[in-house]
Amino acid sequence: MISNGRERFVSKPYPVITTVGPEPEVICRELPEAVFDYPFFNEGVTSVGGGERFSLDSWSGEEEESLEISGFIFGVSHCGSTLLSRQLNQLDTVRVVSEPEAINGLLLSKVLYALDDQSVADQLKNIVRMYRQAEGGKRHLVVKLTSWNIFLMPIFRRAFPGVRWIFLDRETESLLASLQRSDGGFIDWWNHPTPLTPRAFLGEGADFADKEAYLRAMVLGHREQARIHQDSTALFLQYPEFLHQFDAILRHLGLAASPDEMARAKATLRYDAKSMKRLPWKG
């Protein structure tokens, strides 16, 4: 158990990674609630530490009270989704899981090994079910996905029909400039010795003269996938305008915030969302 100064939390088993392969295996660890406070879930896993790893298939724990799945957050990358997840994390009843590698590994397995849609959807439900374990007054779950997960939207819709979702976008040229200065995620796929991964998302005919053309195609692909699946459960937002639309975001997700929680959420705008330290945001 760990203490946050007010309450004591019991460590629970949560998925931390899924092996990428024709038979993906979900690996869990016993982790404290503090792991969800980090900008990225797996950063918290590394920083906070926890129990020994074990396969989700071997877990025999009892079903517990489950958090309501309030929504999923998708985006084009470098669009403020991490900042939004940090804002939502200021609500005492909300647990945010940010870009969990357990979901990434499962979806990469689906793409690279052409796994059956239903089996992947079932495994995705099992992963999210573990994140829904109630603890410390939490009642709602929001999952912020790695950007390329939008290409697997049919799996999410199969696993979680009717669950609300958000898609964050950003002006194209400023987004591309930001991506060109960075690494990680689908940006690094450009450096693979074979174009296997980009082709899996953009089609067999995907061929690009340079990195900028590749990044532009991926951004357009993100948007196209979001547009195809847009319906009444979706809320499309643009960076930076959405920074002034927190009330509308809460309404869409069916969440409510106290004045103190709203103040804390607003205060996050002053700091670097990707750092646990309170580093001033430099724009």
C-alpha positions as CSV (number, residue, x, y, z in Angstrom):
1,M,0.0,0.0,0.0
2,I,1.1,3.6,-0.6
3,S,-0.1,6.9,0.9
4,N,-0.8,10.2,-0.9
5,G,-1.1,12.0,2.4
6,R,-4.9,11.6,2.6
7,E,-5.8,8.1,1.6
8,R,-4.1,4.7,1.4
9,F,-4.3,2.7,-1.9
10,V,-4.0,-1.0,-2.4
11,S,-1.9,-2.1,-5.3
12,K,-3.9,-3.9,-8.0
13,P,-2.9,-5.8,-11.1
14,Y,-2.8,-3.7,-14.3
15,P,-1.7,-4.6,-17.8
16,V,1.7,-3.0,-18.6
17,I,2.7,-4.5,-22.0
18,T,1.5,-6.9,-24.7
19,T,4.0,-8.9,-26.6
20,V,3.9,-8.3,-30.4
21,G,3.4,-11.5,-32.3
22,P,0.9,-14.0,-33.7
23,E,-0.2,-14.9,-30.2
24,P,0.1,-11.7,-28.2
25,E,0.4,-12.1,-24.4
26,V,-0.8,-9.4,-22.0
27,I,1.7,-8.9,-19.1
28,C,0.5,-7.4,-15.8
29,R,2.0,-6.1,-12.6
30,E,0.7,-5.2,-9.2
31,L,0.8,-1.4,-9.2
32,P,-0.4,1.5,-6.9
33,E,-2.9,4.1,-8.0
34,A,-0.1,6.7,-8.3
35,V,1.0,5.1,-11.5
36,F,-1.9,6.9,-13.3
37,D,-0.7,10.3,-12.2
38,Y,2.1,10.3,-14.8
39,P,1.7,11.9,-18.3
40,F,2.2,8.4,-19.8
41,F,1.1,5.3,-18.1
42,N,4.2,3.3,-18.8
43,E,6.4,6.1,-17.6
44,G,4.6,5.7,-14.3
45,V,5.1,2.0,-14.3
46,T,8.9,2.5,-14.7
47,S,9.0,5.3,-12.1
48,V,6.7,4.0,-9.4
49,G,7.6,0.3,-9.6
50,G,5.4,-2.6,-8.6
51,G,5.2,-6.4,-8.2
52,E,6.4,-9.2,-10.4
53,R,5.1,-9.6,-13.9
54,F,2.6,-12.2,-14.8
55,S,0.4,-13.1,-17.7
56,L,-3.2,-11.8,-17.7
57,D,-4.3,-15.3,-18.7
58,S,-3.0,-16.6,-15.4
59,W,-4.8,-14.0,-13.3
60,S,-7.6,-15.6,-11.1
61,G,-8.7,-12.6,-9.1
62,E,-12.3,-11.9,-8.3
63,E,-14.4,-9.4,-10.4
64,E,-14.7,-6.1,-8.5
65,E,-16.7,-2.9,-8.9
66,S,-15.9,-1.4,-12.3
67,L,-15.3,2.2,-13.3
68,E,-17.6,3.6,-16.0
69,I,-15.8,4.0,-19.3
70,S,-16.5,7.7,-19.9
71,G,-14.5,8.0,-23.2
72,F,-11.5,7.5,-25.4
73,I,-9.2,10.3,-26.6
74,F,-7.7,10.0,-30.0
75,G,-5.6,12.6,-31.9
76,V,-3.1,13.3,-34.7
77,S,-0.1,13.4,-32.3
78,H,1.4,16.7,-31.0
79,C,-2.2,18.0,-30.7
80,G,-2.5,18.6,-27.0
81,S,-4.0,15.3,-26.1
82,T,-1.5,14.8,-23.2
83,L,-2.5,18.2,-21.8
84,L,-6.2,17.3,-22.0
85,S,-5.5,14.0,-20.2
86,R,-3.6,15.8,-17.4
87,Q,-6.6,18.2,-17.1
88,L,-9.0,15.3,-16.8
89,N,-6.8,13.7,-14.2
90,Q,-7.5,16.7,-11.9
91,L,-11.0,15.3,-11.3
92,D,-10.9,13.2,-8.2
93,T,-13.3,10.6,-9.5
94,V,-11.5,10.1,-12.9
95,R,-8.7,7.7,-13.7
96,V,-6.9,8.5,-16.9
97,V,-4.8,5.8,-18.6
98,S,-2.5,7.5,-21.1
99,E,-1.1,5.6,-24.1
100,P,-0.7,2.2,-22.4
101,E,1.7,-0.1,-24.2
102,A,-0.5,-3.0,-23.4
103,I,-3.0,-1.7,-26.0
104,N,-0.3,-0.6,-28.4
105,G,1.3,-4.1,-28.5
106,L,-2.1,-5.8,-29.0
107,L,-3.0,-3.5,-31.9
108,L,0.4,-3.8,-33.6
109,S,0.0,-7.6,-33.4
110,K,-3.4,-7.2,-35.1
111,V,-1.9,-5.1,-37.9
112,L,1.3,-7.1,-38.5
113,Y,-0.1,-10.6,-38.1
114,A,-3.6,-10.1,-39.5
115,L,-5.3,-11.3,-36.3
116,D,-9.0,-12.0,-36.2
117,D,-11.0,-8.8,-35.4
118,Q,-13.2,-10.5,-32.7
119,S,-10.3,-12.1,-30.8
120,V,-8.5,-8.8,-30.7
121,A,-11.6,-6.9,-29.6
122,D,-12.1,-9.5,-26.8
123,Q,-8.5,-9.1,-25.7
124,L,-8.9,-5.3,-25.8
125,K,-11.9,-5.5,-23.6
126,N,-9.9,-7.7,-21.1
127,I,-7.1,-5.1,-21.0
128,V,-9.5,-2.2,-20.4
129,R,-11.5,-4.3,-17.8
130,M,-8.3,-4.4,-15.7
131,Y,-7.9,-0.6,-15.9
132,R,-11.6,-0.3,-14.7
133,Q,-10.9,-1.8,-11.3
134,A,-12.2,0.6,-8.7
135,E,-9.9,2.2,-6.1
136,G,-9.5,5.4,-4.1
137,G,-12.9,6.9,-4.9
138,K,-12.5,6.6,-8.7
139,R,-15.7,6.2,-10.6
140,H,-14.8,7.0,-14.2
141,L,-12.2,5.8,-16.7
142,V,-10.8,7.8,-19.7
143,V,-8.3,6.2,-22.0
144,K,-6.0,8.4,-24.0
145,L,-4.7,6.4,-27.0
146,T,-1.4,6.6,-28.9
147,S,-2.3,8.6,-32.1
148,W,-2.0,5.7,-34.6
149,N,-4.6,3.7,-32.7
150,I,-7.2,5.7,-34.7
151,F,-6.4,3.3,-37.6
152,L,-7.9,0.5,-35.5
153,M,-11.1,2.3,-34.7
154,P,-13.3,-0.6,-35.9
155,I,-11.8,-2.7,-33.1
156,F,-12.7,-0.1,-30.5
157,R,-16.2,0.2,-31.9
158,R,-16.6,-3.6,-31.8
159,A,-15.3,-3.8,-28.3
160,F,-17.0,-0.7,-26.9
161,P,-20.1,0.1,-28.9
162,G,-21.7,3.5,-27.9
163,V,-18.7,4.7,-25.8
164,R,-18.0,8.4,-26.5
165,W,-14.7,9.5,-28.0
166,I,-12.8,12.7,-28.8
167,F,-10.6,13.4,-31.8
168,L,-8.0,16.2,-31.4
169,D,-6.5,17.8,-34.5
170,R,-4.1,20.6,-35.3
171,E,-3.3,22.9,-38.2
172,T,-1.3,20.9,-40.7
173,E,1.8,22.9,-41.2
174,S,2.4,23.6,-37.6
175,L,1.8,20.0,-36.8
176,L,4.2,18.8,-39.4
177,A,6.9,21.2,-38.2
178,S,6.4,19.8,-34.6
179,L,6.6,16.2,-35.8
180,Q,9.8,16.9,-37.8
181,R,11.5,18.1,-34.6
182,S,10.5,15.0,-32.6
183,D,10.8,11.3,-32.5
184,G,8.8,8.3,-31.1
185,G,5.6,6.6,-32.2
186,F,4.8,6.5,-35.9
187,I,7.5,9.2,-36.6
188,D,10.2,6.5,-36.0
189,W,8.6,4.1,-38.5
190,W,10.2,6.2,-41.3
191,N,13.6,4.9,-40.1
192,H,12.7,1.2,-40.4
193,P,14.8,-0.7,-42.9
194,T,11.6,-1.9,-44.6
195,P,8.3,0.0,-45.1
196,L,6.3,-2.8,-43.6
197,T,4.7,-0.8,-40.8
198,P,3.8,2.3,-42.8
199,R,2.3,0.1,-45.6
200,A,0.2,-1.7,-43.0
201,F,-1.5,1.6,-42.2
202,L,-1.4,3.4,-45.5
203,G,-1.6,0.6,-48.0
204,E,0.8,-1.5,-50.2
205,G,1.3,1.4,-52.6
206,A,2.6,3.7,-49.9
207,D,5.9,5.1,-51.2
208,F,7.3,8.5,-50.2
209,A,10.1,10.7,-51.5
210,D,11.0,12.0,-48.1
211,K,10.1,12.0,-44.4
212,E,7.9,15.1,-44.7
213,A,5.8,13.4,-47.4
214,Y,5.5,10.3,-45.1
215,L,4.4,12.3,-42.1
216,R,1.9,14.3,-44.2
217,A,0.3,11.0,-45.4
218,M,0.1,9.7,-41.9
219,V,-1.6,12.8,-40.6
220,L,-4.1,12.7,-43.4
221,G,-4.6,9.0,-42.7
222,H,-5.4,9.8,-39.0
223,R,-8.0,12.4,-40.1
224,E,-9.6,10.1,-42.7
225,Q,-10.0,7.3,-40.2
226,A,-11.6,9.7,-37.7
227,R,-13.9,11.2,-40.4
228,I,-15.1,7.7,-41.5
229,H,-16.2,6.8,-38.0
230,Q,-17.6,10.2,-36.9
231,D,-21.0,9.9,-35.4
232,S,-23.0,11.2,-32.4
233,T,-20.5,9.6,-30.0
234,A,-17.7,11.7,-31.3
235,L,-16.4,15.2,-30.5
236,F,-14.0,16.8,-32.9
237,L,-11.7,19.5,-31.5
238,Q,-8.9,21.6,-32.7
239,Y,-5.7,22.7,-31.0
240,P,-5.3,25.3,-29.4
241,E,-9.0,26.2,-29.5
242,F,-10.0,23.2,-27.4
243,L,-8.0,24.6,-24.4
244,H,-10.9,27.0,-23.9
245,Q,-13.6,24.3,-24.3
246,F,-13.1,22.2,-21.1
247,D,-16.8,22.6,-20.1
248,A,-17.9,21.2,-23.4
249,I,-15.5,18.3,-23.1
250,L,-16.8,17.4,-19.7
251,R,-20.4,17.5,-20.9
252,H,-19.5,15.2,-23.8
253,L,-17.8,12.7,-21.5
254,G,-20.6,12.9,-19.0
255,L,-18.3,14.3,-16.3
256,A,-18.7,17.0,-13.7
257,A,-16.1,19.0,-11.9
258,S,-16.1,21.0,-8.7
259,P,-14.8,24.6,-8.6
260,D,-11.6,23.4,-7.0
261,E,-11.2,20.7,-9.7
262,M,-11.8,23.2,-12.4
263,A,-9.2,25.5,-10.9
264,R,-6.7,22.7,-10.8
265,A,-7.5,21.7,-14.4
266,K,-7.0,25.3,-15.5
267,A,-3.7,25.5,-13.7
268,T,-2.3,22.6,-15.7
269,L,-2.3,25.0,-18.8
270,R,0.7,26.8,-17.2
271,Y,3.0,23.8,-17.2
272,D,4.6,21.3,-19.5
273,A,2.1,18.5,-19.7
274,K,4.7,15.9,-20.5
275,S,6.7,16.4,-17.3
276,M,5.9,15.4,-13.7
277,K,7.8,18.4,-12.6
278,R,6.0,21.8,-12.6
279,L,8.0,23.2,-15.5
280,P,6.5,26.4,-17.0
281,W,5.1,25.9,-20.5
282,K,7.2,27.8,-23.0
283,G,4.8,27.5,-26.0
